[in-house]
Amino acid sequence: MLEKRLKKGDTVKVIAGREKGKTGKIQSTIADRERVVIEKVNMIKRHKKPDAKGKGGIVEKEGPIHVSNVMYLCNKCGTGVRIGYRILEDGKKVRVCAKCHEILDS
């Protein structure tokens, strides 16, 4: 199952594969397949049949990428980092950057 380390809206960096080095925000997560969809990364083409309105043709959209091929992009470090956890004094569990110990959740 997909760990709760990466969430929708997080900025990530691709670290492996054809799209290596690209960054973008997570649009959606596919938990059962352990994949994420990142905007403007891993663009694929799908041939769409015309519907009742007559709109068809070749549609370009984002394809999913496995979570092991992406890393969270820390604002303070500016690089891809691992994510750790810390429990605050009020008992709230938050994600932290493993490199600079900056709190990632707002």
TIVO-302155 format. One record per atom (N, C-alpha, C): residue in one letter; x negated, y, z. Coordinates in steps of 0.05 Angstrom, whole numbers, plus 5000, padded with zeros to 4 digits. Each point is the difference from the previous one (the first is absolute). Example, Ala and Ser with C-alpha at 12.3 -4.5 7.8 and 13.67 -1.06 7.14 Angstrom:
<sites>
A473648865156/A501850245000/A498250245000/S500750214986/S498450245001/S501550225014/
</sites>
This chain:
<sites>
M498349765000/M501750245000/M498250255000/L501150214989/L498650264998/L499850125028/E497550065007/E499650135026/E501150284999/K500650115023/K501250275001/K497850224999/R497649934990/R497950194999/R500550224979/L501149924977/L500550194979/L503050044998/K500850264997/K502850074998/K500650174976/K502550024993/K500850184978/K499250285006/G498750144981/G499150275004/G497150035007/D498749785008/D497150015006/D498450044975/T497850165002/T498250034978/T497949785002/V499649864978/V498149775000/V498150024977/K497849855002/K498049994979/K499749714991/V500049964973/V499749734990/V497049935000/I499349765013/I497249935003/I499249774983/A501849884985/A499349774983/A501949984976/G499049884978/G501649964977/G499750214979/R501749994980/R499950184977/R500350295007/E501550065021/E500650275009/E498250105022/K497749875004/K498250075022/K499250295000/G500150135023/G499250285003/G502450194999/K502349924991/K502350184998/K501450025027/T501350235004/T501450055025/T502950084994/G501749965019/G502850084997/G501749935024/K502450095000/K501949955023/K501549744994/I500649865022/I501649754998/I502950084995/Q501249894978/Q502850054995/Q501749805014/S499149745000/S501649795013/S498249775008/T501049845018/T498549765008/T501749754994/I498749784993/I501449754995/I498949815021/A501349985022/A498949855023/A499649704995/D502049874988/D499849714996/D497849924981/R499150184982/R497949944981/R497450145007/E499950155023/E497750145010/E498950194979/R501750174988/R499250184979/R501150285006/V498750204988/V500950285001/V500150124972/V501850194996/V500250144975/V499050295005/I498050084985/I498750265004/I500650174976/E500850265005/E500750174977/E497750064982/K500549984974/K498050054978/K497749815000/V500249775013/V497849805000/V501249734990/N498449864985/N500849744989/N502550024982/M499950194981/M502250054982/M500449764981/I502549904998/I500649784982/I502350084981/K500249864978/K502150074981/K502149774999/R502550085000/R502249814999/R501850074976/H500849804985/H501850054977/H502849975010/K501550234998/K502750015011/K502149984977/K501949835004/K502149964980/K501950245002/P501150104977/P501950225002/P502549925016/D500950185017/D502449955015/D502450124986/A502350035014/A502450114988/A499650294990/K498250155014/K499450284992/K498150014976/G498849784993/G498249994977/G497150065007/K499350025026/K497350065008/K498449745003/G498049984983/G498249775001/G497350084992/G498249814996/G497350064992/G497949905019/I497650114998/I497849925018/I499950195023/V500249895024/V500050155025/V497449955015/E498750215009/E497549975015/E500650055030/K499149815017/K500550035029/K497649885015/E500050055026/E497949905017/E500449715007/G497849855000/G500149725007/G499049965028/P500749785014/P499049965027/P497149915001/I498750075023/I497249935005/I499949865027/H498449795002/H499849855026/H498750185021/V500949985025/V499150175022/V497149975006/S498849774993/S497149965005/S498350174982/N501250114978/N498550164981/N500250305005/V501350085022/V500350295006/V499150055029/M499150255005/M499350085027/M501350275005/Y500750055025/Y501150255009/Y497950234995/L500950234990/L498250224995/L500350205023/C498050015017/C500050185024/C499650294991/N501650185011/N499750294993/N497450115011/K499349925024/K497650115013/K497449884987/C499949744997/C497749874989/C499750044970/G502350014986/G500050034971/G499349744985/T499949785014/T499449744987/T502149795008/G499849774987/G501849785008/G499049885026/V501949975019/V499349905026/V501949785009/R499049845020/R501749815012/R501850145021/I502249865007/I501850125019/I500049845026/G499850145022/G500249885027/G502550115014/Y500449915024/Y502350095016/Y499150105027/R501650195011/R499550105027/R502750055012/I500249945026/I502450065015/I499650255015/L501750204995/L499850265013/L501049995029/E499650215015/E500850015028/E503049975004/D501550094981/D502949985002/D501049724991/G498249824993/G500749734993/G500549954971/K499650214984/K500549984971/K497549884986/K500549814982/K497849874985/K499750154974/V497550104995/V499550154975/V497649884985/R500050054974/R497749914983/R497850215002/V497549905001/V497750175001/V497949924979/C498450194991/C497849954982/C497949855015/A499049774989/A498049855014/A497350135000/K499650194981/K497450134997/K499850255018/C501950184998/C499950265015/C501950015024/H501749795004/H501949995022/H502150225000/E500550114976/E502150204996/E502849865000/I502050115013/I502749885000/I501250054972/L501049794988/L501150014973/L502950064999/D501549905021/D502950055001/D500550275012/S502050134990/S500750275010/S501949995023/
</sites>
